[in-house]
Amino acid sequence: MTDEDIYAKDGTTNFEHNPALKKNTGTWKACPYILGNECCERLAYYGINTNLVNYLKFQLNQSSVVAVSNVTNWSGTCYVTPLLGAFLADAYLGRYWTIAIFSIIYVFGMTILTLSASVHGLKPICHDKNICHPNTIQIGVFYIGLYLIALGTGGIKPCVSSFGADQFDDSDEIEKKSKSSFFNWFYLSINIGALVAATVLVWVQTNVGWGWGFGIPAVAMAAAVVSFFSGTRLYRNQRPGGSPLTRICQVIVASFWKSRVEVPLDKSVLYETSDEESVVKGSRKLDHTKQLSFFDKAAVEIQSDHTKGAVNPWRLCSVTQVEELKSIIRLLPIWATGIIFSTVYSQMGTLFVLQGNTMDLKMGPSFQIPSASLSLFDTVSVIFWVPVYDRLIVPFARKFTGHKNGFTQLQRIAIGLVISIFAMIAAATLEQMRLKMVKEHNYYDVKHVPMSVFWQVPQYFIIGCAEVFTFVGQLEFFYEQAPDAMRSLCSALSLTTAALGNYLSTLLVNVVMDVSTRGDGAGWIPDNLNYGHLHYFFWLLAVLSAVNLGVYLLVAKWYSYKKAVGPSDD
C-alpha cells in the first residue's frame, strides 16, 4: 500500500498536525461527535429562540411589534456574527479551535441568561395578572446574555458543517459520495435538537418557569462542548490558508492597476505557480473560467510585477487566486435569492406564534399546548423528509436525471423555494378563516377563538419540507462551490441570508404597521390580532416569494460551477 493510499489526499492533518491517516481519522467515525455537538447546540439555540417572543412580551412587558422586532433582530445577529467566526477560522485559527473557543463563549452567555431569569434581583418582578415590570439592570443583564449567545453562535455555525464535510476526502470517490449524505444527516441532527426545544423546553418555560426553561439549554450547550472535544483524536483538520479578504483585495487592486492591459487569447499563459500545490495554503488549484474576464488582468504577467526578483502579490496574482474571487462573485446572486426564503422561515418564531396564541390551545380536557410548541411539526416534517429524500427521492430522481445526487444543488434549492410559497398561502388562508369566525360570532375581545391551534400544522409541515430542499441544498452548494481555503467564509455567507431575512422581516413588519395604522386604524398586526389583518402580511410574503423564485431561476441558469484541478475535479 502506497503513502497515497494511507493518507488523506486533501491536505488535512490530525490533532498533532501530521498528515491525516485515512484509516484512523475522519469519515463517519468522526461524525457522531460533530453531529452530537450540533444537536445539543441547536437544542440550546432553539430552546431560547422558539419561545423568545413570549418571554419578551410577558416577562419584559414589550408590545407585540417590539417583541417581534427584537426577536428577529437577535436572530439576524446570530447569522451575521458567523462572518467574524468564519474569517478567524479560514485565516488564522482553523475550524477546530474556532468552534472550541466560541462554544465556551456560548456557555457563558447561556449561564448569564439563566441567571437573569432565575436569580432574585435579576429576574423581573411580576404581579398577579402576569404583568411584569423589569428595571434597566434586569433588561441589561438579559440582553448581555442573549447577545453573548449570538457571538458564540458566530464561531460555531459557519464552521461546524464545513468541519464535518472536511472529514470526507474529495479525492476518494467513496468518501466523496458520503459527503452529500452527511449534509442531510447534519440537518437532521439540527432538527432533533429543535424537536426537544419545541416540545419539552417550551412546556417547561410555560408551565414550570423560565429559570428551568433557560437552565436546561445551558446544560445542553455544556454537553455540546464535551461532545465536540471527545472526538479530537479522530478529526481531520484543514490548515488555515491566511486572510481570504487580503487575497480578494490583491486581485481587485491588481486588476484595476492593469485595467489597460490586454488579456491574451491563450489563457494558458496567465500566471500560475509551477508547483503541484496552490500558492494558497489548504487549497487546490482552480481552472480558468471565461466569466468575469476583467479580473483575468490580475494574472497577466508584465515586467513591473517583480520586485527584486520576487513577485509583488498586489500586482500579480495566480489564476487560482483570481478564480477564488470569481467564485465568490458568482455565488452572490444565488445568495441574494435566499433572503426572502429566510424571511418566510423566520415567521415560525414570531407571527406564527402570535397567531397561535389567539387560537384554542386545548389538547384534551385540561392540558393546554403552548403555541410555540407547534414548531415541533416543522421539526417532525424535517425528520420525516430527510431520510425520505436521502433513501427514496434521490435514487428515484437519479434514474431520470442521471445525476449522482438525484438533483443538482441548484435544482434542489429551487424545489424548496416553490414549496415555501405554499406555506405562506396556507398561513394566509388559515388567518382568513379565523378572522371570518371572529367577525361572524363577534369574538373580537375573546382571548382564544374556538378554532384549534392544530389548524396551523400544515403551514409548519410545509415549511419543514421546503427546508430539506432549500436549506440543505444551500449548505451543500456553498461548501462545494466555495474555494477550498474559503469554505467557512462561504458557509457564513450562506448564513447571512438568514440574518438579512430576519432583518427584512423586521423592516416589513414596521413598514406595514406604519402604513396600515395611518388614519387611526388598528393596522395589520395590532396587539389584538382579532382587530388586524395578519393574512395580508402572509399574502405579501407569498407574492414576494413568487417574484423571488422567478429571479432565482434566471440567476441559476447563468451560474457556472467551480472547476478544481486534480483528482477531485468535478
Sequence and secondary structure as in RCSB ss.txt:
>XXXX:A:sequence
MTDEDIYAKDGTTNFEHNPALKKNTGTWKACPYILGNECCERLAYYGINTNLVNYLKFQLNQSSVVAVSNVTNWS
GTCYVTPLLGAFLADAYLGRYWTIAIFSIIYVFGMTILTLSASVHGLKPICHDKNICHPNTIQIGVFYIGLYLIA
LGTGGIKPCVSSFGADQFDDSDEIEKKSKSSFFNWFYLSINIGALVAATVLVWVQTNVGWGWGFGIPAVAMAAAV
VSFFSGTRLYRNQRPGGSPLTRICQVIVASFWKSRVEVPLDKSVLYETSDEESVVKGSRKLDHTKQLSFFDKAAV
EIQSDHTKGAVNPWRLCSVTQVEELKSIIRLLPIWATGIIFSTVYSQMGTLFVLQGNTMDLKMGPSFQIPSASLS
LFDTVSVIFWVPVYDRLIVPFARKFTGHKNGFTQLQRIAIGLVISIFAMIAAATLEQMRLKMVKEHNYYDVKHVP
MSVFWQVPQYFIIGCAEVFTFVGQLEFFYEQAPDAMRSLCSALSLTTAALGNYLSTLLVNVVMDVSTRGDGAGWI
PDNLNYGHLHYFFWLLAVLSAVNLGVYLLVAKWYSYKKAVGPSDD
>XXXX:A:secstr
  HHHHB TT  B TTSSB BTTTSSHHHHHHHHHHHHHHHHHHHHHHHTTHHHHHHHTS   HHHHHHHHHHHH
HHHTTTHHHHHHHIIIIIHHHHHHHHHHHHHHHHHHHHHHHHHSTTTS  B TTS B   HHHHHHHHHHHHHHH
HHHHHHHHHHHHHHHTTS TTSHHHHHHHHHHHHHHHHHHHHHHHHIIIIIHHHHHHT HHHHHHHHHHHHHHHH
HHHHHTGGG  B    S HHHHHHHHHHHHHHTTTS   S GGGS   SSSS SSTT   B   SSSGGGGGGG 
  GGGEETTEE TTT   HHHHHHHHHHHHHHHHHHTHHHHHHHHHGGGTHHHHHHHTEE B SSS B  GGGGG
HHHHHHHHHHHHHIIIIIHHHHHHHH  TTSS HHHHHHHHHHHHHHHHHHHHHHHHHHHHHHHHHT TT SSEE
EEGGGGHHHHHHHHHHHHHHHHHHHHHHHHHS GGGHHHHHHHHHHHHHHHHHHHHHHHHHHHHHHTTTS   SS
 SSGGGS HHHHHHHHHHHHHHHHHHHHHHHHH     B STT  
